Amino acid sequence: MTDQLLDKHDVAARLKVSPRLVEKKCAKREWPFIFVARKYRFTEEHVEKIVALLKEQTVPHVPKLVARRASVTPLRDKTPPRLRKKLRAL
């Protein structure tokens, strides 16, 4: 095992995600990391734990269901307000 620390760009490249996602997950304390010189750093063990977390969270593909509305809303009257007043007066 090497004691080399990886930065968010290295981890993002390994996981095939954006560095911004790595930063967000660390900021929310969802992924393990070490904070060195105000930057997120990762060991090989951290990367292994992150991969395990991602495998746990993976959800099988479920087809998206189309929600149906309970009732249909009436169409909005597009008649200009001035004309509407005149038509009511008639």
Residue pairs with C-beta under 8 A, 6 or more apart in sequence:
1 44
2 44
3 43
5 34
5 36
5 41
5 42
5 43
6 14
6 41
6 42
6 43
6 44
6 47
7 39
7 40
7 41
7 42
8 19
8 22
8 23
8 26
8 39
8 40
8 42
9 19
10 42
11 22
11 42
11 46
11 47
11 50
12 18
12 19
12 21
12 22
14 47
15 22
15 47
15 50
15 51
15 54
22 31
22 40
23 40
25 31
26 33
26 40
30 53
31 46
31 49
31 50
31 53
32 42
32 45
32 46
32 49
32 50
33 40
33 41
33 42
33 46
34 40
34 41
34 42
34 43
34 46
35 41
42 50
77 84
79 87
